Amino acid sequence: MHERGALNILLVVLAAVPVVVTIVNFALARGNHALQVDVARRQHAIAEGAQLARVNQLLIRQIALAAIRKQDRQLHALLSRNGITIKVSHTSPAVNGRGG
């Protein structure tokens, strides 16, 4: 009779293993989903940052061209205060009136 009781306990423990594994799997899946959401958010921020960097470059270039064309000291000073130096090239199509 003692063997039968031990066998019953063993069978109950073995039956509980899939339940425990299922609960652990559920918890890991929720954690994984949270990580995936975080990675997607960061990836979006990186992509958006790259787009904004391109827009920033174009905006700075247009401000610099306007400062050169109009000989605007205030725009030169604004760019200088922000660490941007303007180098005038005599072959620049945007400056000599043939483009831009």
C-alpha angles and dihedrals in degrees: 000000000000090000091054092054092050090048091051091051090049092050092049091050091048090048090052093054095076090048091052091045090050092052092048090048090052092050092048091047091053091049091048091051091052090051091049091053090050092049091048090051092050092046090053091050091051093049091046090049091054091051092048091049090056091048089048091053092050092047092050090048092052092048090050092049091050090049090052096043095047095032087231111180092191092058090046089052092047092052092044092051088056094050098258119133122196119221113191116216117195091214095055107125092209092056101043093054100253097104150353 
